[in-house]
Every structure is written in C-alpha cells, then in structure tokens.
Amino acid sequence: MSAENPPVEETTTQERTTNSSEIVELEWKEVEQIFALRENLTSIEANFSSMCLNFEKRKMEALSAMKEYENAMYSLAGQLKEEKNIDESLTYELKLPASPEEKAYFIRKEV
C-alpha cells in the first residue's frame, strides 16, 4: 500500500499595497451614492437657510408691529391724561377693563 500525500492547496495571500499616488481615479459607481448624498445635503441646507431667513424677516415684522402698537397705546394713554388734566408730575397707571364696555381707571402710584 502506498501512501499518497493529499494535494496541498496553495493559499495565496494578496497583500494590500498602500496607494500613494498623487491622484487616485474613481469610477462613477464608486462615488454615485456619495454624490447623491451631497446633492441632498446641499438642498436641505438651502431650504434650511431660506427657512431661517424667512423666520427672521417675519420675526422683525412682528417685533416692529408690537413696537408700533405699544407706542400708539402709550400715546393714546398720554392724550387721555392730558384730557383729564392729570398732574404730569405724578405717576399714574392706567387700569384697563377686563371686558369691553367696563370702566377704566387712572390710579396714582407712589414713587
């Protein structure tokens, strides 16, 4: 009986060599997903920027309207003080009614 050695499989290990070229070319298939993600990110960033800008514009409009209403309110209250001949050297607070058709009052405050 002869003993035959079973064939030995050669395992070749492919060593990965580090690429140190100045330019490494890539195929479209390799970067297609990255490109699509960048396009989507750019679009989202533009939408976000526009959204923030619109918010800031509307915020400034609201603040401006609030300031106008506040100024008009104080101006009308000042006119009422003059009409009622209230001493300007004293401090009064205008108490507005909780409901329409009720009375309002100027109440003198101690300083």
Residue pairs with C-beta under 8 A, 6 or more apart in sequence:
77 94
80 94
80 106
81 88
81 92
81 106
84 106
86 92
86 106
90 108
91 108
91 109
91 111
92 106
92 107
92 108
92 109
93 106
93 107
93 109
94 104
94 105
94 106
94 107
95 104
95 105
95 106
95 107
96 104
97 103
97 104
